[in-house]
Amino acid sequence: MISYLTRLIFITCLLLGLACSDDNPLGPSPEAIGWVKQNSPVENGLSSVDFIDSLTGWVVGGNGVILCTKNGGANWYEQQSGTNITLWDVDFIDNLKGWAVGYNGTILYTNDGGKKWVTQNSRTSSRLLDVTFLDSQIGWIAGWYNSVFLRTTDGGQHWIKDTIGNIERLSNLTIVDERNGLAVFDLGKVISSNDGGSSWTVLSETPTELIWGMSFLNEEYGLIVSTSYETFDGRTNTYDKVFETSNAGQNWSLIYRSIGGTMVSGKVFFNDRTSIFVVGDLYIQRSSDGGLSWTKQYGNSHSRLRDAAFVSSDVGWAVGNNGLILHTTNGGVAPPVVSE
């Protein structure tokens, strides 16, 4: 196992966009493999994207930037956030109500689709990296440093601040219903709550070192994307691993393992148990067989990828550094070559 300090340094570098720097493209242009670059009105780093349907979505990022589209990204326009603080995550429950969170304990809320954003009191100055809402009232926020966890039952009018044990970072919040939910702490263990986030218990420890992404299709079935470092004959290799659970995280089974580290910082997205996407720091990858095998679709070291949103197995968006916004309507599959 690598030390927690090593993990912390590595994760910090990723957040700052300094990890794995390279001047050479990692793959072909997005247009060549089914991802189309959309026109972005900004060059800020973009950290999160959320769509409620195939037309309406929002993106947040550096310097308080918030972008909105009403036509699937054909046109993006800026909304006034009222802050220059880096925003790290965004979540909308419909076309009007949404929340964005970021550094310095920033929580922004809108009830008119982003025409006006107002600040909610987080009662913390920590970095807030993850926000998710079950409905218009119940929401959770996770942060970095001192295991910051915020919860609300009134749409954010009041946020309850909790500290979950001796934990540095919470991530991958998943609300199942008004009482049950899951999260990942210290990028290594899955925890659950059955009382609305008031208390937490460790569900399981997967045999890996860094859990980057966790997502659930329903109350029972979920996937984890992770990285481990394994040493044989004095040589340490990086392995990508994908685990699945069919009992709400009580047990996890390894379904994919490969050397390479191409899933570092990967987030996992799926709308069914067959077609799965992992969007990581370096690549977009897709599995069409439930995670047993994977195909790289896109990679470019000039614009690191940070997040993605899919409204179906075919339609999705990915965002990253330098204002990058990518879009696919065919699941990222390369168009057929037409011979002349």
Buried (B, 14 or more C-beta within 10 A) or exposed (E): EEEEEEBBEBBEEBBEBEBBEEEEEBBBEBEEBBBBBBEBEBEBBBBBBBBBEBBBBBBBBBEBBBBBBBEBBEEBEEBEBEBEBBBBBBBBBEBBBBBBBBBEBBBBBBBEBBEEBEEBEBEBEBBBBBBBBBEBBBBBBBBBEBBBBBBBBEBBEEBEBEEBEEBBBBBBBBBBEEEBBBBBBBBBBBBBBBEBBEEBEEBBEBEBBBBBBBBBBEEEBBBBBBBBBEEEEEEEEBBBBBBBBEEBBEEBEBBBBBEBBBBBBBBBBBBEBEBBBBBBBBBBBBBBEBBEEBEBBBBBBEBBBBBBBBBEBBBBBBBBBBBBBBBBBEBBBBEEEEEE
